[in-house]
Amino acid sequence: MKRSRTLGERALDVPQRVFERLLSGEARIAATGLVRYVKQVLRSRAIDRELASAAKRTPH
Amino acid sequence: MNFATVTGSARAQRLAREVVHEVSLSMRPGQREVDVARRIDDGLARAGVHRFLHTAYAWWGERTRFARFVDWEPDALPTTRAIEEGEPFILDVAPIVGGYVADYALSGTLGADGPQAASGGVHGELLAVLRDLKKAIAAFARTAKGGGELTRRVGRLIDDEHLDAIHPMYPGHVLGHSLEPFPSVFERVPTVGRGFQASLLGAYAVALVRHQLGRARYPLINFEDRGPIQGLWAVEPHVARGDVGAKFESILIVDGDETRWLDGDLFGEVAS
């Protein structure tokens, strides 16, 4: 299954790239990790919405 | 490291293993990553666990080698991909049980009636290498000057087998991560969505800051050499050939001269 990235995730690519270029070591791990965590929350919600809507479409 | 930490972590790891194995036995072709992962989380919830470093991950087929992953955290979330007979799978969960952290992963291949008792072919080869790596890591950890040396030695063994090392794709490029001390404040952080939880980010952020201030050891095993490996570690070598990946994740105790796995065998029972 190929799930497309959410709009929010794409928007967060910019700060992530900036942190990757400007930071190093622990600061880089922490800052990019935080951005990717937010991307994960957005994706997790999108998947839940998708599952909920698929469940509604399925006849009981 | 005190006795209570070891027994508490062993109890947590035993529960994680039990639930993961129980759910794996109910897996059948056609089941989706998202449903199997939820069954693991639900099984832990029934056992009274509501906090996680990360909720359950389930990866099928080519996703066992993180194929086409760009950002690990969102891309690793369980998807609606259904497993087919003969495909490899990995289940991985890290619950917080009574204040102690577990982190357990199981790799297998799926037959028509559930996981195959013995994996053959490429997957069988990967498990044989993981078995050897498990012995080697315990020996290396005794003598390595730091996590960097351990990681490089593990990498060379994987190269010698002409396999791909997948664990450098994990956040922080970790082969392993410390499980203690786990600040009790993070036990109360509520679970949000699936995957990594704020408790994980918080605990490792605090540990990294404390390390920078010279008050704690480096909490990760990756390519950095930041002093000897001591304490309780979740270690997760992950290897692949082609589209087939496999890993184990077990707890390694390094306490003075004592170095041992809580579970000696690959995917075996957890001792204390």
Interface residues (C-beta under 8 A of the other chain):
Chain A: M1 K2 R3 R5 E9 Q16 E26 I29 A30 G33 L34 R36 Y37 K39 Q40 V41 L42 R43 S44 R45 I47 D48 E50 L51
Chain B: V34 R68 D71 W72 E73 P74 L77 P78 T79 T80 R81 P171 G172 V192 G193 R194 G195 F196 A198 L201 A205 L208 H211 Q212
